[in-house]
Amino acid sequence: MSSNNFNDTPERPARRGFLKAGGAAVAAGATLGATNIAHAAVHAKQDAAIADPMLAVEPFYGEHQGGIVTPQQAHTYVAAFDLTTTSRDDVINLLRQWTDAAARMTQAQPAAKLDGVGDDHPAPDSGDALGLGAAGLTVTFGFGPGLFTSEGKDRYGLAHRRPAALVDLPRFNGDQLLAEKTGGDLYVQACANDAQVAFHAVRQLARQGYGILHMRWGQAGFLSGPRAQTPRNLMGFKDGTNNPPTADPKLMNQFVWATDADAPWMQGGTYTVVRRIRITLEHWDQMELGFQEQVFGRHKYSGAPIGKQKEFDAVDLDAQDKDGNPQIPENSHVRLSNRASNNGAQILRRSYSYNDGTDFYIERWPPWRQETEYDAGLIFVAHQSDPRTGFIPINEKLAKFDMMNQFTTHVGSAIFACPPGAKPGSFIGAELFAA
Amino acid sequence: MSSNNFNDTPERPARRGFLKAGGAAVAAGATLGATNIAHAAVHAKQDAAIADPMLAVEPFYGEHQGGIVTPQQAHTYVAAFDLTTTSRDDVINLLRQWTDAAARMTQAQPAAKLDGVGDDHPAPDSGDALGLGAAGLTVTFGFGPGLFTSEGKDRYGLAHRRPAALVDLPRFNGDQLLAEKTGGDLYVQACANDAQVAFHAVRQLARQGYGILHMRWGQAGFLSGPRAQTPRNLMGFKDGTNNPPTADPKLMNQFVWATDADAPWMQGGTYTVVRRIRITLEHWDQMELGFQEQVFGRHKYSGAPIGKQKEFDAVDLDAQDKDGNPQIPENSHVRLSNRASNNGAQILRRSYSYNDGTDFYIERWPPWRQETEYDAGLIFVAHQSDPRTGFIPINEKLAKFDMMNQFTTHVGSAIFACPPGAKPGSFIGAELFAA
């Protein structure tokens, strides 16, 4: 058997998996001994197959990129790269190759044809996601400030096309940013219902960029939630309750999708802010439940705003307790981040928890422990039509006043312009590079 | 609503989830308009519910601890702790508390009763796994050499009970061990079908040990595999094909379960070796497919031994190619680790991939790059009846000769005696502490 034998290489595992599930259902139904019952069982099993998160397939091409308003998958791997090439053509060719590979992988195919190269080249796909299915993979690309101007140089003739909304983020109160977790010229966000499928996508793209870019940072994340419920973050609270509903195109147009106001090539794209927020979970876990609820402004178990019964009950910032004090504390996270406190600003949060084991850490709040601690927390990801009216003013306020800051430290930060979706035959960002 | 309102606190979410799935099926079936069809659909959906990995429940109490021959769950969090107390009673009380908490969590309950403490104590459970189900959670405890003697001191009167098989691991060729990823007095291995459920279990136990132990290291891992197939590691090869079958009690008694030969309290336990093996995936991804197959001694896509067709075809170490050279290379991983090359020794590997983002790294093999790279690889976990005839001789050979060493570096290491399972009403390791 030669190394070009691809017996179990699935060019279409999603479809194959679906058919296989259907076949199993026929067999299972048949044991019930009645055709109509078997038929019903087939329907039920097919529903189950469609709902199998490993078999989910998201479109790649379209008006918008995937992974922005796509219902959030269970895992992510986000990465940023620094370009080392000085050639505009290199960048264009890379984006063409990335577009093609991403489109293939989202459809459960290898990054490139497995028999497309001889044995004197690197394998066209690392193979670790073979047979796993598309797992709902989306791959979202973004452009950092360094693509437009890097150390004062207009490397690719793009400086004049930088959108005004792609600002350099200000330094926020309490920021303790690490250079090796911050910034980047190119952004790749892979989201999938399987950790290996997400990481696999980024690995293939990184390999394709060999010689013209360096990895700046990479980060795995995950999200665990009971089906159809708001997932809980590592602090144990439901996270995302007050997100603007992605099913409402009007709200998405208002808060998420960029307009052509300052950069026509960005119309239908979005601006994405990524923050690596370390949480001293050991510290948090020693707190009383009631205090934790004061910090969030919500009840922990139900997710309801303090004083309310249900998760989706409206946040009433004017409610007072019997002593006339605000029921939702002045410095609680819910109050400070609420749109009513931020001139109506909203951002679409699409964050993941992260868990990178342990390392030596010096806490910056009492009890100021210095010891081996969890390197875990939140990969905060927020999409918005303009960070100058979205993340920046909201986080200015949170960074100064949020009680949660006793437990959280922003150690990584990046901002990217994520262009609109690619058209079939074209590539991501084509309109930026159009003469 | 007070903080003692537990509206959505699931004391038995597994069961509730099951009933909910059944109820949904009734509704779905009813739209088909015939009772018997609805009934069939209920059966099909109930099968699906039973197979739902989030609803799986593993027993905690028993002859052996869970997480050893338990079919491997999709996620893990492994951790080691150093004891700081000098009190034997502290250790016993901790193990009692851990046993109780672990038993509860494996049955999808919070680590302790949520309404069991007043609001002047830390919350009895961090809440981040509420509603997720047991997800097949197992919690496995082990004792490191430091429990018996630490810096020459017999802190807990246990020195004379240290089993001979709990050796200090030798230094292996190529080891680049980091102190902060190595050793530990107590071991906790949580495995579950959900990353948050696994981490949650370790967090609760760590919090319960506050003041008498320190975290030494913690590590998340994952495993992605098409259902009922051998999963692929990050190098893209199937991993675990030649494991001794856990369904064979005779083999498990021979190779996995400790006997009472040198430590009666360990009968029914096992010795566990953990190695954090970093893999330079960027380097590996630049290799040709044929070379990768020579390194493993297997075909990548099928998993078959070189020269064979199917994954489970026997490894024939004597087979030669047409030029009379061994078909499975002398320095391939499969040959060197095969039981025929190791006096029949076998170990039960139960490893996970890990993916801790990126950091600055200096490669120790050509091309000796120094740059930001993936901190990813394998959390190698092996269970065995005696490491002196198991992991140690096998790894002595691999460390010297395995071609794979060009891509792998062992950066963490630990060994633990994992005692037998606890009896209801007793605690893990009770017989070690029995006078």
Boltz contact constraints between the chains, C-beta under 6 A:
constraints:
  - contact:
      token1: [A, 1]
      token2: [B, 299]
      max_distance: 6.0
  - contact:
      token1: [A, 1]
      token2: [B, 309]
      max_distance: 6.0
  - contact:
      token1: [A, 3]
      token2: [B, 289]
      max_distance: 6.0
  - contact:
      token1: [A, 3]
      token2: [B, 290]
      max_distance: 6.0
  - contact:
      token1: [A, 3]
      token2: [B, 293]
      max_distance: 6.0
  - contact:
      token1: [A, 6]
      token2: [B, 301]
      max_distance: 6.0
  - contact:
      token1: [A, 7]
      token2: [B, 302]
      max_distance: 6.0
  - contact:
      token1: [A, 8]
      token2: [B, 301]
      max_distance: 6.0
  - contact:
      token1: [A, 8]
      token2: [B, 302]
      max_distance: 6.0
  - contact:
      token1: [A, 9]
      token2: [B, 301]
      max_distance: 6.0
  - contact:
      token1: [A, 32]
      token2: [B, 40]
      max_distance: 6.0
  - contact:
      token1: [A, 37]
      token2: [B, 40]
      max_distance: 6.0
  - contact:
      token1: [A, 40]
      token2: [B, 32]
      max_distance: 6.0
  - contact:
      token1: [A, 40]
      token2: [B, 37]
      max_distance: 6.0
  - contact:
      token1: [A, 40]
      token2: [B, 40]
      max_distance: 6.0
  - contact:
      token1: [A, 40]
      token2: [B, 41]
      max_distance: 6.0
  - contact:
      token1: [A, 41]
      token2: [B, 40]
      max_distance: 6.0
  - contact:
      token1: [A, 41]
      token2: [B, 44]
      max_distance: 6.0
  - contact:
      token1: [A, 44]
      token2: [B, 41]
      max_distance: 6.0
  - contact:
      token1: [A, 44]
      token2: [B, 44]
      max_distance: 6.0
  - contact:
      token1: [A, 44]
      token2: [B, 45]
      max_distance: 6.0
  - contact:
      token1: [A, 45]
      token2: [B, 44]
      max_distance: 6.0
  - contact:
      token1: [A, 48]
      token2: [B, 48]
      max_distance: 6.0
  - contact:
      token1: [A, 119]
      token2: [B, 288]
      max_distance: 6.0
  - contact:
      token1: [A, 119]
      token2: [B, 290]
      max_distance: 6.0
  - contact:
      token1: [A, 122]
      token2: [B, 286]
      max_distance: 6.0
  - contact:
      token1: [A, 123]
      token2: [B, 289]
      max_distance: 6.0
  - contact:
      token1: [A, 126]
      token2: [B, 236]
      max_distance: 6.0
  - contact:
      token1: [A, 126]
      token2: [B, 285]
      max_distance: 6.0
  - contact:
      token1: [A, 127]
      token2: [B, 236]
      max_distance: 6.0
  - contact:
      token1: [A, 127]
      token2: [B, 300]
      max_distance: 6.0
  - contact:
      token1: [A, 128]
      token2: [B, 232]
      max_distance: 6.0
  - contact:
      token1: [A, 128]
      token2: [B, 234]
      max_distance: 6.0
  - contact:
      token1: [A, 128]
      token2: [B, 236]
      max_distance: 6.0
  - contact:
      token1: [A, 131]
      token2: [B, 226]
      max_distance: 6.0
  - contact:
      token1: [A, 132]
      token2: [B, 224]
      max_distance: 6.0
  - contact:
      token1: [A, 194]
      token2: [B, 224]
      max_distance: 6.0
  - contact:
      token1: [A, 195]
      token2: [B, 222]
      max_distance: 6.0
  - contact:
      token1: [A, 196]
      token2: [B, 224]
      max_distance: 6.0
  - contact:
      token1: [A, 199]
      token2: [B, 355]
      max_distance: 6.0
  - contact:
      token1: [A, 207]
      token2: [B, 285]
      max_distance: 6.0
  - contact:
      token1: [A, 215]
      token2: [B, 358]
      max_distance: 6.0
  - contact:
      token1: [A, 215]
      token2: [B, 372]
      max_distance: 6.0
  - contact:
      token1: [A, 217]
      token2: [B, 358]
      max_distance: 6.0
  - contact:
      token1: [A, 218]
      token2: [B, 357]
      max_distance: 6.0
  - contact:
      token1: [A, 218]
      token2: [B, 358]
      max_distance: 6.0
  - contact:
      token1: [A, 219]
      token2: [B, 357]
      max_distance: 6.0
  - contact:
      token1: [A, 220]
      token2: [B, 355]
      max_distance: 6.0
  - contact:
      token1: [A, 222]
      token2: [B, 195]
      max_distance: 6.0
  - contact:
      token1: [A, 224]
      token2: [B, 132]
      max_distance: 6.0
  - contact:
      token1: [A, 224]
      token2: [B, 194]
      max_distance: 6.0
  - contact:
      token1: [A, 224]
      token2: [B, 196]
      max_distance: 6.0
  - contact:
      token1: [A, 226]
      token2: [B, 131]
      max_distance: 6.0
  - contact:
      token1: [A, 232]
      token2: [B, 128]
      max_distance: 6.0
  - contact:
      token1: [A, 234]
      token2: [B, 128]
      max_distance: 6.0
  - contact:
      token1: [A, 236]
      token2: [B, 126]
      max_distance: 6.0
  - contact:
      token1: [A, 236]
      token2: [B, 127]
      max_distance: 6.0
  - contact:
      token1: [A, 236]
      token2: [B, 128]
      max_distance: 6.0
  - contact:
      token1: [A, 285]
      token2: [B, 126]
      max_distance: 6.0
  - contact:
      token1: [A, 285]
      token2: [B, 207]
      max_distance: 6.0
  - contact:
      token1: [A, 286]
      token2: [B, 122]
      max_distance: 6.0
  - contact:
      token1: [A, 288]
      token2: [B, 119]
      max_distance: 6.0
  - contact:
      token1: [A, 289]
      token2: [B, 3]
      max_distance: 6.0
  - contact:
      token1: [A, 289]
      token2: [B, 123]
      max_distance: 6.0
  - contact:
      token1: [A, 290]
      token2: [B, 3]
      max_distance: 6.0
  - contact:
      token1: [A, 290]
      token2: [B, 119]
      max_distance: 6.0
  - contact:
      token1: [A, 293]
      token2: [B, 3]
      max_distance: 6.0
  - contact:
      token1: [A, 299]
      token2: [B, 1]
      max_distance: 6.0
  - contact:
      token1: [A, 300]
      token2: [B, 127]
      max_distance: 6.0
  - contact:
      token1: [A, 301]
      token2: [B, 6]
      max_distance: 6.0
  - contact:
      token1: [A, 301]
      token2: [B, 8]
      max_distance: 6.0
  - contact:
      token1: [A, 301]
      token2: [B, 9]
      max_distance: 6.0
  - contact:
      token1: [A, 302]
      token2: [B, 7]
      max_distance: 6.0
  - contact:
      token1: [A, 302]
      token2: [B, 8]
      max_distance: 6.0
  - contact:
      token1: [A, 309]
      token2: [B, 1]
      max_distance: 6.0
  - contact:
      token1: [A, 355]
      token2: [B, 199]
      max_distance: 6.0
  - contact:
      token1: [A, 355]
      token2: [B, 220]
      max_distance: 6.0
  - contact:
      token1: [A, 356]
      token2: [B, 356]
      max_distance: 6.0
  - contact:
      token1: [A, 356]
      token2: [B, 357]
      max_distance: 6.0
  - contact:
      token1: [A, 357]
      token2: [B, 218]
      max_distance: 6.0
  - contact:
      token1: [A, 357]
      token2: [B, 219]
      max_distance: 6.0
  - contact:
      token1: [A, 357]
      token2: [B, 356]
      max_distance: 6.0
  - contact:
      token1: [A, 358]
      token2: [B, 215]
      max_distance: 6.0
  - contact:
      token1: [A, 358]
      token2: [B, 217]
      max_distance: 6.0
  - contact:
      token1: [A, 358]
      token2: [B, 218]
      max_distance: 6.0
  - contact:
      token1: [A, 372]
      token2: [B, 215]
      max_distance: 6.0
